[in-house]
Every structure is written in C-alpha cells, then in structure tokens.
Amino acid sequence: MKELLYESLVNTTEGLTLEEMILNFAAAAILACLIYISYRVSHSGAVYSERFNVSLIMLTLISTLVMNVIGNNIALSLGMVGALSIVRFRTAIKDPRDTAYIFWAIAVGICCGVSDYMIAAIGSAVIFAFLLLFGFVRNNDRIMVMINGSSEAQEEIERRMEELYAGRALLRVHNVSLEEDASEYIYEVSDKAMRRSEQSNGSLQKNMAEIKGVINISIVRQDDEINQ
C-alpha cells in the first residue's frame, strides 16, 4: 500500500516526476514575482489594484498546474480545451495594458509547465525591460473647459479662447438661452495646450475673469481610466 501511494505521488502525470513538478512550480513562482514587481513599479494609473497584481501570480501558478496535468496526454488536453471553452470570464479590464500582463502570466505558466525555463526567463526579462521603459507613458489627457456667461460676452469669450490656445481649443458645445440671456461654451483642450497657455498667458480663470459677463468657469480633466 505504501509503495502504491509513493508511486502515485512520484508519477502523478505521464512523463513528470514529483521533483520536476516542484521545480516547475518553483520557477513559475520566481517569474511570477518578477511580473508582480513589474506591474507594481510600472503602474501609472490613478488606482492601483493590489488584488489584481496578486491574481497575476495566481494565474501563473494555475497555468503551470494545468500544463503539469496535461503533460503529453492529447486526450486530456482536448478535454481541458473543451472545458475551458464553456467558461466565460466577465472580469472588466480597466487598463488595456493589464491584458498584456494577463497574457504574460499565462505564457510564463505554460513555459514553466513544460519545463522550458530558459524561454520563460529570457522572455520575461525582455518583457520586463520593455514594460519598465514604456510603462510610464501616459495618455495625453483631455480637458473640458465649460464657460457660462451672458450673451453679450459671446464674441469676447470666443476671441479670448482662440487667442489663448492658438486655435487648438476645440468647441464641442455652444448652448444659448434666449429667455435667460445666457450662453454656455464647452471646449476640449489637450493637457499640453493647457500647460503652454498657462506658462505664456497665466491661468484660464484669470483671463476669463477679465471678460465682463462671464459667470462661471469649470475645468474637468478626462482620461481613459476615469471614463471606463
């Protein structure tokens, strides 16, 4: 009985010994920690999810587990594909870059599961270097400028916005209320154009305060992360 139990532990899957499986999981755990560090260091979003980062480690180990189970068994691999095909994952990915980390974790798990440690290590090192290099690249945020004023200030508001942003302020909405004798402007300005204007002409609030009839100014910063 003891010999049968030992054989079942040592030869759990075809072609894999207990030592090989432990080595596969050890290599996967080390590379998963590299993925964890890369995501933590290069994350540039406003909200960092520690749980998602930990799930990347779990995903790497799970992929290794699946590959250890499949081994060279073609029938089992086809059954695994069929089982996974009926599972639907509804987790929303807020940052498109997170998808790359998910595929990275799965790829490392697959490589470690088939004992291709060299491919997993070299590939992870290259990906880690590129993500550190480009991980701090941020989107050019869009800024919505909403200006409320009287009807008599319309021409001056349009002229001042054209002057401040050199024609780079895109007019999205222009509402006019005839009953209240008021108008509303909504401009879209890039973050780069906004910073250039502030350096050259001062703040937008200060410039609009000089126009007679301006009632209210609102500035809303938009980016892909918040919109989603």
N, C-alpha and C positions, 0 to 999 in steps of 0.2 A: 504493500500500500504506500509506504514511504517512497519507494523507488518510483512508483507511478506518479505520485504527486510531484516529485522532483523533476521528472521528465516533462510533465505538463507545464511546469514553470520555466524550465530551461528552453524547451522547444515549443513556445506558445504559438508561434506562427511559422509557416514554412520558410526555411532559409534564414531565420533570425534566431539568435541565441539571446538569453537574458542579458548578457554583458553588452551585446550590440544594441539592444533596445535601450538600456540605461545610458549608453554612450550617445545614442541618438537624441534622447531627451535632454541630456546634459548640454550637448551642442546647441540644441534648439533654445534652451533656457538662456544660454550665454548670448546668442544672437538676438533673442527677444529683448534682453536687457539693453542691447545696443539700439534696437528700434525704439524702446521706451525713452532712452536718453535723447535720441534724435528728435522725437516728437516733442519732448519737453523743452529742449533748447531752441528748436527752430519754430515753435508755435508763435504765430504773430497775431492771432485773433484776440478779440476783446475778452472772450470767455474761454478759459482753458478747462477741459474736462479730464479730471484725473481718472475717472471711471473708464472713459473711452481708451485712455492710454494703457490702463491695466488690462483692458479687454484685448488689446493687441498682443500682449504676452500670452494670454489665454488662447487666443486664436492661433498663434504659432504652435503652442503645445498640442492643441487639438488637431491641427493639420498633421503634426508628427505622429500623433496617436492613430489617426486614420490611415496614414501610409504604412505604419507598422502592422496594422491589422490586415490591410490589403496584401502587402508583400508582392509575391508573384502570382497570386491567385486571380486568374482572369474572371472566373465566375463571380467571385466575391466583389471584385472591382465593378463589374457591371451591375451587381445588386446594389452596391453603395451609390453609384450614379443614379440609379432609379429611385432610391430612397431620398436622395438629396433633391431630385428634380421636383418632388411633390411638396417640398418645404419652401415656404415663401417668407422672406425676411422683410419686415416693414420698418426697420430702423431708418430714421431720416438722417441723412448725411448733411450737416450744416455747411461744412467747408469742403469744396471739391478736392482739396489736397488730402483730406482724410481717406478718400478712396484709394489713393496711391499707397498709403500706409497699410490699408487692409490687404491689398494685393501683395505688398512686400511681406507681411506677416505670413500669408498663406504660402507664398513661394519659398520662404525660408523653412517653413514647416514641412513642405513637400521634399525639399532637398535634404533636410536632416532625416526625414523618414526613410529615405532610400540611401542614407549614409554618404551622400555627396557633400561632405563638409567643405571641401575646397571651393566648390562653386558657390555654396551658400555664403562662405566667409568673404570671398573676393567680391561677389555681387553686392553683399551688404555694405562692404567698405566703400565701393563706388557710389552706391545709392546714398549712403550716409554723407559722403563728401558733397554730392550734388545738392542734397536737401539742406545741408548747412550753408552752402553757397547761395542758394536761391530761396531758402526758407524765410528770409527776412524781407523778401519782395512783397510789397503791399499794393493793393489796388489804389488807383487814383480816385479817391473819394469824391463823390458828387455832393455839392452843397446847394440846397434850395433856399433862395432868398425871397421872402414874402414881404411886400411893402404895401401898406394901406395908407391912402391919402385922399384928399379932396380932388374933385375933378379939375380944378384949376392948376393942380400940381402935376398933371399927367405929362405934359411936354417936358417939364424940368426933370422929372424922375427918369424918363426915357433917355434924355440927353446926358444926364449925370451917370447913369449906368453904362451907356455907350462909351463915355469918356473914361470912367474908372477902369473898365475891363477891356478896353480897346476892341470892342466888338465881339468879345468872347463870352459874354453873358447871354445865354440863350433864353429868350422869352417863351415860357411854356403856357402861361395862362394870363389873360387880361380880362378881368371882370369889371363891369361898370354898373353902378346902381344909380338909376336916374331919380328915384324917389328920395334917396338919402344924399344925393350929390357926392358920391364916394366912388373910388376905384381901387382895385386890388391887382397887384402885379406879382407873378411868381416867375422868378428867373432860376435857371440852372447854371451853376458856375463850378468849374473844376477847383479842386483844392489848390493846385498850383497857381491858377489865375488869381484866386483869392489871396494867397500869400504875397504874390507880386504886387497886387494892388495895395495891400496894407503897408508894404515896405515903401512904396512910392507916394501914396496919397493919404495914408492914415487909415483908420478903421472905417468900415462902411457906415456904422451908426453915426459917427461924427460927420461924415459927408452928407448923409441924408437929413440929419438934424438941421443943417443949414438951409434946407428947402422949406419954404413956407407951405403949409398944407399937409405935410407928412404926419400921419397919426401914429402909425405903429410899424415896427420892423421886426421880422422873425427870421432867424437863420437856423436851418435844420440840416445836419450832416447825415448823409446816407451812404451806406456801403452794403456789399453783398451779404455780409453776415447778419446785419440787422434786418434787412429785407426778407431774408428767409426765415 
